[in-house]
Amino acid sequence: MSGRTILALEATRTILVQPQPEGQPIQDSHGREPFHHPALETIDKLNYRTPQDIILKEKLAKLAIDVGLQEVIRWKPRLVSSLQT
């Protein structure tokens, strides 16, 4: 898997495990009743928030912390000799 795919997967998983947003469900203009199934309950969360809302430069650090990336990655600067003290 590429890094971009993993990032999209983790952003989607983050949205799906969060609590359902409060508010009225989206009403159908034709008066149809939506299909309900327990396995599909979390999919409606993607109507309120998309992975693109999470995958921003400013929000990537929070996503990495939320999925536990700090525990498995040890960051080391590439150019150690040019670090400012």
C-alpha positions in Angstrom: 0.0 0.0 0.0 1.2 3.5 -0.7 1.4 6.1 2.0 -1.5 8.1 0.5 -3.7 5.0 0.6 -2.8 4.3 4.2 -3.5 7.9 5.1 -6.9 7.8 3.5 -7.7 4.5 5.2 -6.8 5.8 8.7 -8.7 9.1 8.2 -11.8 7.1 7.2 -11.4 4.7 10.2 -11.1 7.8 12.5 -14.4 9.2 11.2 -16.2 5.8 11.5 -15.2 5.2 15.1 -16.3 8.7 16.3 -19.7 9.2 17.8 -22.6 10.0 15.5 -23.0 13.8 15.1 -26.1 15.3 16.6 -28.8 16.7 14.4 -31.6 15.7 12.1 -30.9 13.0 9.5 -30.8 14.1 5.9 -34.4 14.1 4.6 -35.3 12.7 1.1 -37.1 15.2 -1.0 -39.3 12.4 -2.5 -40.4 11.1 0.9 -38.6 7.7 0.6 -37.7 5.8 3.7 -33.9 4.9 3.8 -32.7 1.3 4.2 -31.4 0.6 7.7 -29.0 -2.2 8.6 -26.7 -2.5 11.7 -23.7 -3.1 9.5 -24.3 0.2 7.6 -24.9 2.5 10.6 -21.4 4.0 10.7 -21.4 4.8 7.0 -23.8 7.8 7.5 -21.0 9.5 9.4 -19.2 10.1 6.1 -22.1 12.4 5.1 -21.1 14.8 7.8 -17.3 14.6 7.6 -15.0 13.3 4.9 -11.3 12.1 5.0 -10.4 15.3 3.2 -11.5 17.3 6.2 -8.9 15.5 8.3 -6.0 15.2 5.8 -4.7 18.7 6.0 -1.1 19.7 6.9 -2.3 21.3 10.1 -4.3 18.3 11.2 -1.9 15.4 10.3 -0.1 15.5 13.6 -3.4 15.0 15.5 -4.4 12.1 13.2 -1.0 10.4 13.7 -1.4 10.7 17.5 -5.0 9.4 17.3 -4.0 6.2 15.5 -0.9 5.6 17.7 1.8 6.4 15.2 4.1 7.9 17.8 4.4 4.5 19.5 5.7 2.7 16.4 7.8 5.4 14.6 11.1 6.8 15.8 11.9 10.0 14.0 15.4 10.9 13.2 16.5 14.1 11.4 18.0 13.5 8.0 20.8 16.1 8.3 21.9 15.7 11.9 25.0 17.8 11.4 23.1 20.9 10.3 20.7 21.1 13.3 20.6 24.4 15.1 21.3 24.2 18.8 
